[in-house]
């Protein structure tokens, strides 16, 4: 499997994002907040879509926000195979990852924490599948 992050994997639907915030589940692992919705019968949508957010309130400079966002996308790109392995064919998972830390952390710290929260997500999906 290729480690890519295509445009088709990005969550852009306003309706789906609103659904995540209205009815979605939440996982917390500082400096991240992960909101997600798992659809069993998604219809045309299948697989996994994600959106990333680094709030201006937390990280003031756009240069720093963009760098953090790029690092998060790279870490996710390299580790998404764990989530995809747990999803069934007819399931659709929509994720919204929010960075809640103040200024930027080192890449190693971000990677460690993001892997932890993705592991929690995989465990939650596994529990839902059983």
Phi, psi and omega per residue, in radians:
X1 nan 2.398 3.141
X2 -1.378 2.524 3.049
X3 -1.634 1.389 3.138
X4 -2.078 2.885 3.045
X5 -2.368 1.470 -3.072
X6 -1.379 2.911 3.102
X7 -1.089 -0.548 -3.130
X8 -1.190 -0.260 3.137
X9 -1.632 -0.025 -3.121
X10 -1.571 2.394 3.116
X11 -1.470 1.958 -3.104
X12 -2.125 -0.174 -3.076
X13 -1.268 2.061 3.120
X14 -1.057 -0.681 -3.136
X15 -1.117 -0.741 -3.136
X16 -1.205 -0.672 3.104
X17 -1.118 -0.748 3.084
X18 -1.081 -0.672 3.109
X19 -1.120 -0.699 3.116
X20 -1.045 -0.796 -3.097
X21 -1.310 -0.462 -3.133
X22 -1.422 -0.789 -2.987
X23 -2.178 -0.003 -3.029
X24 -1.311 2.853 3.060
X25 -1.574 2.806 -3.077
X26 -2.248 2.404 2.988
X27 -2.149 2.446 -3.137
X28 -2.164 2.373 3.030
X29 -2.700 1.809 -3.042
X30 -0.945 2.294 0.180
X31 -1.746 0.658 -3.093
X32 -2.186 2.638 2.968
X33 -2.251 2.136 -3.103
X34 -2.026 2.070 3.059
X35 -1.882 2.446 -3.107
X36 -2.658 2.737 3.052
X37 -2.302 2.281 3.111
X38 -1.942 2.001 3.109
X39 -1.722 2.219 3.134
X40 -1.328 -0.777 3.137
X41 -2.089 1.502 -2.981
X42 -1.460 -0.212 -3.114
X43 1.357 -2.021 -3.091
X44 -1.352 -0.528 3.117
X45 -1.402 2.268 3.058
X46 -2.474 2.659 3.075
X47 1.700 -2.382 -2.937
X48 -2.442 2.296 3.038
X49 -2.323 2.543 -3.074
X50 -2.474 2.599 3.021
X51 -2.230 2.560 -3.136
X52 -2.027 2.496 3.116
X53 -2.424 2.279 3.013
X54 -2.180 1.766 -3.015
X55 -1.134 2.473 3.110
X56 -1.133 -0.507 3.127
X57 -1.108 -0.581 -3.110
X58 -1.533 -0.739 -3.101
X59 -2.155 1.864 -2.976
X60 -1.208 -0.790 -3.036
X61 -1.444 2.305 -3.114
X62 -1.064 -0.609 3.131
X63 -1.055 -0.759 3.138
X64 -1.230 -0.708 3.102
X65 -1.061 -0.782 -3.133
X66 -1.139 -0.667 3.115
X67 -1.126 -0.784 3.114
X68 -1.078 -0.770 3.134
X69 -1.066 -0.743 3.096
X70 -1.108 -0.712 3.122
X71 -1.140 -0.709 3.118
X72 -1.105 -0.727 3.126
X73 -1.107 -0.687 3.139
X74 -1.172 -0.774 3.118
X75 -1.092 -0.781 3.120
X76 -1.071 -0.780 -3.111
X77 -0.993 -0.689 -3.105
X78 -1.380 -0.295 -3.040
X79 -2.096 0.059 -3.073
X80 -1.221 -0.347 -3.105
X81 -1.057 -0.496 3.110
X82 -1.135 -0.695 3.136
X83 -1.257 -0.793 -3.117
X84 -1.070 -0.584 3.128
X85 -1.152 -0.493 -3.097
X86 -1.512 -0.387 -3.116
X87 -1.309 2.465 3.023
X88 -1.448 2.899 -3.062
X89 -1.062 -0.667 -3.059
X90 -1.591 0.050 -3.118
X91 -1.569 2.629 3.069
X92 -2.251 2.243 -3.137
X93 -2.078 2.120 3.091
X94 -1.911 2.179 -3.094
X95 -2.044 2.548 3.010
X96 -2.335 1.917 -3.078
X97 -1.767 2.149 -3.112
X98 -2.019 2.238 3.074
X99 -1.493 2.102 -3.062
X100 -1.917 0.017 -3.136
X101 -1.329 2.836 3.008
X102 -1.313 -2.808 -3.100
X103 -0.399 -3.094 -3.005
X104 -1.380 2.533 3.053
X105 -1.735 2.948 3.066
X106 -1.256 2.739 -3.120
X107 -1.030 -0.691 -3.108
X108 -1.117 -0.718 3.123
X109 -1.165 -0.779 3.107
X110 -1.045 -0.753 -3.121
X111 -1.105 -0.779 -3.131
X112 -1.077 -0.818 -3.092
X113 -1.221 -0.685 3.129
X114 -1.178 -0.649 3.065
X115 -1.096 -0.679 3.108
X116 -1.078 -0.804 -3.102
X117 -1.234 -0.572 3.083
X118 -1.211 -0.594 3.066
X119 -1.138 -0.722 3.073
X120 -1.072 -0.698 3.120
X121 -1.102 -0.778 3.131
X122 -1.066 -0.726 3.106
X123 -1.113 -0.683 3.122
X124 -1.151 -0.749 3.109
X125 -1.104 -0.746 3.127
X126 -1.073 -0.701 3.114
X127 -1.146 -0.647 3.105
X128 -1.215 -0.564 -3.107
X129 -1.304 -0.381 -3.105
X130 -1.572 nan nan
